[in-house]
Amino acid sequence: MPIPVFKIEVGAVPGLPDGALVSFNGPIDARNIKVFESQMNALQGRHYRRFLLQMGEVRYINSSGLACLINFVETLQAAGGAIVLFNVQPKVKIILETMGLVEFLRIYPSKAAAVRELKASLKPARSAPSAAEPAPAPAAPGAIRRLFRRLFGAPAGRKL
């Protein structure tokens, strides 16, 4: 059986001028990582800062795909952007949970929930969290990336 061509479809997010809806139709692995990286970098170059990744057709992601996602999230966060995933397949979600990346990658069950999260990220930050609502502890810059690289090494073609 022939391997289907990896495709990425990009759409607009109504009400979010710097938002892009990105859908994938295959695994994010060493075979497809260059296409994934180049498309995501091109979108960033076009000044998109908020991304909804529709993961319904991604049935597998390997360590190079995870490393790419981690790098992308950290780059976006440093630039004031955000990324959320939705419709994540159970096998992929298990991989993300096992790696401790579910909170870092912000996974939502539906497009509507993901869009709400991105739109909420546009609102000005509240003055201070209440005592009943403790502020989440910020991760050290690059902490997830360092952990991932310590466990799996650098992505193919990249230096540590």
NORQUIVEN-V582403 format. One record per run of one state. SS is the DSSP state (2 for helix, 1 for strand, 0 for the rest). FROM is the first residue (numbers start at 1). LEN is the number of residues. Records with the same first field share a line. If there is no record, write none. Layout:
BEGIN
SS = FROM-LEN ; FROM-LEN
END
This chain:
BEGIN
0 = 1-7 ; 13-6 ; 25-3 ; 29-4 ; 46-4 ; 55-6 ; 62-1 ; 79-3 ; 87-3 ; 99-3 ; 106-1 ; 109-2 ; 121-22 ; 153-8
1 = 8-5 ; 19-6 ; 28-1 ; 50-5 ; 61-1 ; 82-5 ; 107-2
2 = 33-13 ; 63-16 ; 90-9 ; 102-4 ; 111-10 ; 143-10
END
